[in-house]
Amino acid sequence: MFPDVSLFDLESQAARDRDKSKNLTLNISMVREISSAVAYRPAEASWRIVVVDDVETMQETAQEAFLKTLEEPPPFVVLILIATDLDTLMPTILSRCRVVRFGVSSSADIESALTAAQVPPDRAAHIAGVAEGSIGWAFDSANDETLVESREAAVSSAIEFVLSDGYQRLVRAIHLADEFGRGRDEVFSRLQVIQGVWRTALYLGEGVEASAGNALVASRLASVRNRPTGDLVRAIRSVDTCIANLESNVRPRLALESMVTAWPRLVG
């Protein structure tokens, strides 16, 4: 990385702490490390950039410790905080930040960008159809066919999960729970894909075709257009709750079974 840019997140904290903590939240020790990094003057550029990702995971004590750095940053420092949920941040933190919201790119924009980068049109359209709004992932996939294959396999599995009946959902939830001890990251990744399927179902139900996100999901979930919006929102939120429960060490079977019982029945 450029010498005047520093990145702090859960991954870097885990690498630093090794097995000393569960690394589910940015801790006070990491906040102190960030504060120390902010104090260094830039070596080559006019500014020092400090990027802090996963800010939403900071507990209140860590946020209070971080507040001093936000209140009086050196004039040569730009602090960039990245969070997926602003509601978890203290008002005193938010009041010292300029909030910039980022959305996803449309499939058409991604396809155009790939085509402009000399990706063959058919391949550009294929990648854009499964990119789920991520233009960075799309460009990575243009150079690695396995990324597309892996995502399509994960999405197909998630679609089958969502479209299955109540009994099969419970069976799949139990199998997924049994895998949690052997591969936490893989289970969290699969839950995010499942949530993406439900989100696409919501877009389709609301008639927002341009935001459908994944062409494969859209083609399989055409029947959800008449589902009540509230049912689909509850399904999306149930995945968030499940992830939070798993991170809080709730028994995996209980967390996953509770998730699927909140899902509405769909007919594929």
C-alpha positions as CSV (number, residue, x, y, z in Angstrom):
1,M,0.0,0.0,0.0
2,F,1.1,3.6,-0.5
3,P,3.2,4.7,2.5
4,D,0.8,7.6,3.3
5,V,-2.3,5.4,3.4
6,S,-3.1,3.2,6.3
7,L,-6.0,0.7,6.6
8,F,-7.5,-0.6,9.8
9,D,-10.3,-3.2,9.9
10,L,-11.3,-6.5,11.5
11,E,-9.0,-8.5,9.3
12,S,-5.9,-6.4,10.2
13,Q,-6.9,-6.6,13.9
14,A,-7.2,-10.4,13.6
15,A,-3.8,-10.6,12.0
16,R,-2.4,-8.6,14.9
17,D,-4.1,-10.3,17.7
18,R,-3.9,-13.9,16.3
19,D,-5.9,-16.0,18.8
20,K,-6.1,-13.4,21.6
21,S,-9.6,-12.3,20.8
22,K,-12.6,-13.4,18.7
23,N,-12.3,-10.2,16.6
24,L,-16.0,-9.6,16.2
25,T,-15.6,-5.9,17.1
26,L,-12.9,-3.3,16.6
27,N,-11.5,-3.0,20.1
28,I,-9.9,-0.2,22.2
29,S,-6.4,-1.6,21.4
30,M,-7.1,-1.1,17.7
31,V,-8.5,2.4,18.4
32,R,-5.2,3.3,20.1
33,E,-3.3,2.0,17.2
34,I,-5.4,4.1,14.8
35,S,-4.7,7.2,17.0
36,S,-1.0,6.5,16.9
37,A,-1.1,6.2,13.1
38,V,-2.9,9.5,12.8
39,A,-0.1,11.3,14.5
40,Y,2.5,10.5,11.8
41,R,3.2,13.1,9.2
42,P,2.9,12.1,5.5
43,A,6.2,10.8,4.1
44,E,5.6,11.5,0.4
45,A,2.3,13.2,-0.2
46,S,0.7,16.3,1.2
47,W,-1.9,14.3,3.1
48,R,-1.9,11.2,5.3
49,I,-5.0,9.0,4.6
50,V,-6.2,6.7,7.4
51,V,-9.1,4.4,6.4
52,V,-11.0,2.6,9.2
53,D,-13.4,-0.1,7.9
54,D,-15.9,-2.1,10.0
55,V,-16.5,1.0,12.1
56,E,-20.1,-0.2,12.9
57,T,-18.6,-3.0,15.0
58,M,-17.1,-0.7,17.6
59,Q,-18.6,-1.0,21.0
60,E,-19.5,2.2,22.8
61,T,-16.4,2.2,24.9
62,A,-14.2,2.0,21.8
63,Q,-16.2,4.7,20.1
64,E,-15.7,7.0,23.1
65,A,-12.0,6.3,22.9
66,F,-12.0,7.1,19.2
67,L,-13.9,10.3,19.7
68,K,-10.8,12.2,20.8
69,T,-9.1,11.4,17.5
70,L,-12.1,12.6,15.5
71,E,-12.4,15.8,17.6
72,E,-8.8,17.0,17.1
73,P,-7.2,15.4,14.0
74,P,-3.9,16.8,12.8
75,P,-4.4,19.2,9.8
76,F,-2.5,16.9,7.5
77,V,-4.7,13.8,8.1
78,V,-7.9,12.7,6.2
79,L,-9.9,10.1,8.2
80,I,-12.2,7.8,6.1
81,L,-14.6,5.7,8.1
82,I,-16.5,2.9,6.4
83,A,-19.6,1.5,8.0
84,T,-22.6,-0.6,6.8
85,D,-25.0,0.6,9.6
86,L,-24.9,4.1,10.8
87,D,-27.5,3.4,13.5
88,T,-24.8,1.7,15.6
89,L,-22.6,4.8,15.8
90,M,-22.9,7.3,18.6
91,P,-24.4,10.7,17.5
92,T,-21.1,12.4,18.7
93,I,-19.2,10.3,16.2
94,L,-21.7,11.0,13.3
95,S,-21.7,14.7,14.1
96,R,-18.0,14.9,13.3
97,C,-18.3,13.1,10.0
98,R,-19.5,14.0,6.5
99,V,-21.7,11.1,5.5
100,V,-21.4,9.9,1.9
101,R,-23.7,7.1,0.9
102,F,-22.7,4.6,-1.8
103,G,-25.1,2.6,-3.9
104,V,-24.5,-0.3,-6.2
105,S,-24.0,0.0,-10.0
106,S,-26.6,-1.1,-12.4
107,S,-26.0,-4.1,-14.6
108,A,-26.1,-1.9,-17.7
109,D,-23.4,0.4,-16.2
110,I,-21.2,-2.5,-15.3
111,E,-21.6,-4.1,-18.8
112,S,-20.6,-0.8,-20.4
113,A,-17.6,-0.4,-18.2
114,L,-16.4,-3.9,-19.0
115,T,-16.9,-3.4,-22.7
116,A,-15.0,-0.2,-22.6
117,A,-12.2,-2.1,-21.0
118,Q,-12.1,-4.4,-24.0
119,V,-13.9,-7.3,-22.3
120,P,-15.8,-9.3,-25.1
121,P,-19.5,-8.2,-25.2
122,D,-20.9,-11.6,-24.4
123,R,-18.6,-12.1,-21.5
124,A,-19.3,-8.5,-20.2
125,A,-23.0,-9.2,-20.3
126,H,-22.6,-12.5,-18.5
127,I,-20.4,-11.0,-15.7
128,A,-22.7,-7.9,-15.3
129,G,-25.7,-10.2,-14.9
130,V,-24.2,-11.8,-11.8
131,A,-22.1,-9.0,-10.4
132,E,-24.9,-7.8,-8.0
133,G,-23.9,-4.2,-8.4
134,S,-20.2,-4.6,-7.6
135,I,-18.1,-3.1,-10.4
136,G,-14.9,-4.1,-8.6
137,W,-15.9,-7.7,-8.4
138,A,-16.9,-7.5,-12.1
139,F,-13.4,-6.4,-13.1
140,D,-11.8,-9.1,-11.0
141,S,-14.0,-11.6,-12.7
142,A,-13.1,-10.5,-16.1
143,N,-9.6,-11.9,-15.3
144,D,-10.7,-14.9,-13.4
145,E,-13.5,-17.2,-14.7
146,T,-13.6,-19.2,-11.5
147,L,-15.1,-16.2,-9.6
148,V,-18.1,-16.2,-11.9
149,E,-18.5,-20.0,-11.6
150,S,-18.2,-19.9,-7.8
151,R,-20.8,-17.1,-7.5
152,E,-23.2,-18.8,-9.8
153,A,-22.9,-22.0,-7.8
154,A,-23.5,-20.2,-4.5
155,V,-26.4,-18.3,-5.9
156,S,-28.1,-21.4,-7.3
157,S,-27.7,-23.1,-3.9
158,A,-29.2,-20.1,-2.2
159,I,-32.2,-20.0,-4.6
160,E,-32.9,-23.6,-3.9
161,F,-32.8,-22.9,-0.2
162,V,-35.2,-20.0,-0.5
163,L,-37.6,-21.8,-2.8
164,S,-37.7,-25.0,-0.8
165,D,-40.7,-25.9,1.5
166,G,-40.6,-25.5,5.3
167,Y,-39.3,-28.9,6.1
168,Q,-36.5,-28.7,3.6
169,R,-35.6,-25.2,4.8
170,L,-35.1,-26.6,8.3
171,V,-33.0,-29.5,7.0
172,R,-30.8,-27.1,5.1
173,A,-30.6,-24.8,8.1
174,I,-29.4,-27.8,10.3
175,H,-26.8,-28.8,7.7
176,L,-25.5,-25.2,7.5
177,A,-25.4,-25.0,11.3
178,D,-23.3,-28.2,11.4
179,E,-20.8,-26.6,9.0
180,F,-20.4,-23.5,11.2
181,G,-17.9,-25.0,13.5
182,R,-15.7,-26.1,10.6
183,G,-16.0,-22.9,8.5
184,R,-17.5,-19.8,10.0
185,D,-16.4,-17.5,7.1
186,E,-18.0,-19.8,4.5
187,V,-21.3,-19.9,6.4
188,F,-21.3,-16.1,6.8
189,S,-20.6,-15.8,3.0
190,R,-23.5,-18.1,2.2
191,L,-25.8,-16.2,4.4
192,Q,-24.9,-13.0,2.6
193,V,-25.7,-14.7,-0.8
194,I,-29.1,-15.9,0.7
195,Q,-29.8,-12.3,1.8
196,G,-29.0,-11.1,-1.7
197,V,-31.6,-13.5,-3.1
198,W,-34.3,-12.2,-0.8
199,R,-33.2,-8.6,-1.6
200,T,-33.7,-9.3,-5.3
201,A,-37.1,-10.8,-4.5
202,L,-38.0,-7.5,-2.9
203,Y,-36.8,-5.5,-5.9
204,L,-38.9,-7.7,-8.2
205,G,-41.9,-7.5,-5.9
206,E,-41.7,-3.7,-6.1
207,G,-41.1,-3.7,-9.8
208,V,-37.6,-2.2,-9.6
209,E,-36.1,-4.2,-12.5
210,A,-32.9,-2.2,-12.8
211,S,-32.0,-3.1,-9.2
212,A,-32.7,-6.8,-9.4
213,G,-29.0,-7.4,-8.9
214,N,-28.6,-10.9,-10.3
215,A,-30.1,-12.1,-13.6
216,L,-30.1,-15.7,-12.4
217,V,-32.1,-14.9,-9.3
218,A,-34.5,-12.6,-11.2
219,S,-35.3,-15.4,-13.7
220,R,-36.0,-17.9,-11.0
221,L,-38.1,-15.6,-8.7
222,A,-40.5,-14.2,-11.2
223,S,-43.4,-15.6,-9.1
224,V,-42.6,-13.4,-6.1
225,R,-44.0,-10.2,-7.7
226,N,-47.3,-10.6,-5.7
227,R,-45.7,-11.3,-2.3
228,P,-46.4,-8.8,0.4
229,T,-43.5,-6.4,0.9
230,G,-43.5,-6.9,4.6
231,D,-42.9,-10.6,4.2
232,L,-39.9,-10.0,2.1
233,V,-38.5,-7.3,4.4
234,R,-38.8,-9.7,7.3
235,A,-36.9,-12.3,5.4
236,I,-34.1,-9.9,4.7
237,R,-33.9,-8.8,8.3
238,S,-34.0,-12.4,9.6
239,V,-30.7,-13.0,7.9
240,D,-29.2,-9.9,9.6
241,T,-30.5,-11.2,12.9
242,C,-29.1,-14.7,12.2
243,I,-25.6,-13.2,11.5
244,A,-25.7,-11.1,14.6
245,N,-26.8,-14.1,16.7
246,L,-24.0,-16.2,15.3
247,E,-21.4,-13.5,16.0
248,S,-22.8,-13.3,19.6
249,N,-22.2,-17.1,20.0
250,V,-25.9,-18.1,19.9
251,R,-26.1,-21.8,19.1
252,P,-25.9,-22.2,15.3
253,R,-28.9,-24.5,15.0
254,L,-31.1,-22.1,17.0
255,A,-29.9,-19.1,15.1
256,L,-30.4,-20.7,11.7
257,E,-33.7,-22.4,12.5
258,S,-35.1,-19.1,13.8
259,M,-34.0,-17.5,10.6
260,V,-35.8,-19.9,8.2
261,T,-39.0,-19.9,10.3
262,A,-39.3,-16.2,9.6
263,W,-39.3,-16.7,5.8
264,P,-42.5,-16.5,3.7
265,R,-43.3,-19.4,1.5
266,L,-42.4,-18.9,-2.1
267,V,-43.4,-20.9,-5.2
268,G,-40.6,-21.2,-7.7
